[in-house]
Amino acid sequence: MPTTEFDMRAAGTWADERQTVTETICGFCGVGCALELHVQDDTIVKVTSPPDNPITHGNLCVKGRFGFQHVQNRPDPDAPAHRR
């Protein structure tokens, strides 16, 4: 289970009913894997791939599955004020 989901479930904040799913294509390499971004409260909380997808068969590489943290648009609280 991805850390985000595990931590959110442990904290009691995971809410399937509040999540939306957006379909997109992974841009990390040229394969073109289908992604489903699970979003809760304007934050990507999990990435999956459809099991019937002919390329991924529901499986993703580590970049496709966990690289969503790279695309989150959140300020870094440790960054200097001029870089936030």
C-alpha positions in Angstrom: 0.0 0.0 0.0 1.4 3.4 -0.9 2.6 5.4 2.2 0.1 8.2 1.5 -2.8 5.8 1.6 -1.4 3.9 4.6 -0.8 7.1 6.6 -4.2 8.6 5.7 -6.0 5.4 6.7 -4.1 5.3 10.0 -5.0 8.9 10.6 -8.7 8.2 9.7 -8.6 10.8 6.8 -8.8 8.4 3.8 -12.2 8.9 2.2 -13.0 7.0 -1.0 -16.3 8.8 -1.3 -14.5 12.2 -1.5 -12.0 11.1 -4.1 -12.2 11.8 -7.9 -10.3 9.7 -10.5 -8.7 11.4 -13.5 -7.4 9.3 -16.4 -4.1 10.4 -18.0 -0.9 9.1 -19.6 2.4 8.8 -17.7 5.1 11.1 -19.0 8.2 9.6 -17.4 9.2 7.5 -20.4 8.0 6.7 -23.9 5.9 3.7 -23.1 2.7 5.7 -22.6 1.2 3.8 -19.6 -2.4 4.7 -18.6 -2.7 6.2 -15.2 -5.6 6.9 -12.9 -4.9 9.7 -10.5 -7.0 9.4 -7.3 -7.4 12.9 -5.9 -8.7 13.9 -2.5 -8.9 17.5 -1.2 -6.9 18.8 -4.2 -4.1 16.3 -3.5 -3.1 13.2 -5.5 -3.3 10.4 -2.9 -2.8 7.3 -5.1 -2.0 6.3 -8.7 -3.3 3.1 -10.3 -3.7 1.8 -13.8 -6.7 0.0 -15.2 -6.4 -3.8 -15.1 -7.7 -4.1 -18.6 -5.2 -1.8 -20.1 -3.2 -3.6 -22.9 0.1 -1.9 -22.0 0.1 -2.1 -18.2 -2.3 -4.8 -17.4 -2.9 -2.9 -14.1 0.8 -2.7 -13.2 3.0 0.4 -13.0 6.7 0.9 -12.6 8.0 2.7 -9.5 8.1 6.0 -11.3 4.5 5.7 -12.6 3.1 4.5 -9.3 5.0 6.8 -6.9 6.2 9.7 -9.0 3.0 11.7 -8.4 4.7 13.5 -5.5 6.9 15.1 -8.1 3.9 16.8 -9.8 2.1 17.9 -6.6 1.8 21.7 -6.6 2.5 22.3 -3.0 4.8 24.9 -1.4 7.9 23.5 0.4 7.6 24.7 4.0 11.4 24.4 4.4 12.1 26.6 1.3 13.1 30.2 1.7 10.1 32.6 1.4 11.2 33.9 -2.0 11.2 30.3 -3.4 7.7 29.2 -2.1 
